[in-house]
Amino acid sequence: MTKYYLNREIEKARAKHRPIEIVLPAVPPLAGQHDGYSERTIEVPPAQLWPDEISIAAQVNPVNAARLLLGEDNADHWRYAGGTAGVLFEIVRDAGGAGSVGESSES
């Protein structure tokens, strides 16, 4: 029988699948909506390291999963810059994440 140690497997996954850096562009203020955003670089974890709740949400409610991944302030910046859940999951796939991220089992 082969024995696996969870902490070692998690460390191997972290070494193999690095965080994904995404540059969010500056967004000018929009009256009544937000005060504007400066350009910033954010990190998104690779799909292999997402908490189970986000992995499930990505299959059921991709928009909610994207907000959870980005965090509230980054999610607002992402949205006002024109980003969508589909674009985020495409970036994750392109970066070597799970092939079915953001796709329902019915796809």
Summary of the structure (lengths in Angstrom):
residues: 107
radius of gyration: 15.9
end to end distance: 37.1
largest distance: 63.4
contacts: 252
relative contact order: 0.17
helix: 48%
strand: 13%
